[in-house]
């Protein structure tokens, strides 16, 4: 073949993305400190991504260091040791556990594993931003049900939205970004009303931060309703966001399907070992979580005293509903103060609860804004 023949390819031909992909919103990452800010020693408070502000648990860091010496090897693809440890922790069997690269990775497998093109997935809105992206990517239809006036799930409206195409319902408790949990009684009534061939995913990414009894006993519901799937993560309270490991608890045939659709070796040995060590360090984790809960209460009380209206949050974050005008002013004020928060167009801002000094900076910015508004 001559070079002329190679150049003869039609100019207009080029690879194209599927419409479902080109129509997706681009993920907007939480703002991070720029290298200029870092080198200028600017003290940036990263409160936009609900990460733990604590360094990894010492036992997890030690497990990673130890596993790092075996990086030339693939990890255990079936994650047997980790699945058994999770199963022991929750009182289920390893056959009912599937792990993945973060709970968002597991959720992608759930939707891809259950939905054909045109099937429907119902979720509350606003909720976790990845939900519509994962649903649309799978070629399924996202059915968003507005939150109720108290910033919680409108379960009655969600039940009414079920059609014969509904395959999955996503419930987020406590809800990201509003922090409002779903009570056990309401969730059980919902499960009674929903067809048993619909998978009801209870996303509990922030469950460790919730006060006992504020949300559902999801394991009890799972035992009573085999169409329940519990989704949890090591990214938040356990402080392993950067290692990517989360899991689902589901009926053995669903869990087996998730394991079959997993990207091979997506959960590294470092992540598996760190997750095991973190479960073993439950007491230390609980001390950290309870410090965040105390800070959450302190901040909520101070903000209410300043005049802000808040719904009680059970996550490691606070939610301030704000129209776009107020939202813009708040984001600018936080930005100027070197504090990164998450802004949601048309809805409000979410602020991660962190160490007392960062939280005080947040309180100060919000107090200034109230004083300005009253002036
Ligand atoms: N679910 C909810 C509600 C979340 O807020 C997040 C993270 N922001 C996740 C799942 C995913 O977390 P990860 O993939 O790190 O486990």
Boltz pocket constraint, residues with backbone or C-beta under 6 A from the ligand:
constraints:
  - pocket:
      binder: B
      contacts: [[A, 49], [A, 50], [A, 101], [A, 102], [A, 103], [A, 104], [A, 105], [A, 128], [A, 172], [A, 174], [A, 176], [A, 203], [A, 205], [A, 232], [A, 233], [A, 234], [A, 235], [A, 241], [A, 244], [A, 245], [A, 246]]
      max_distance: 6.0
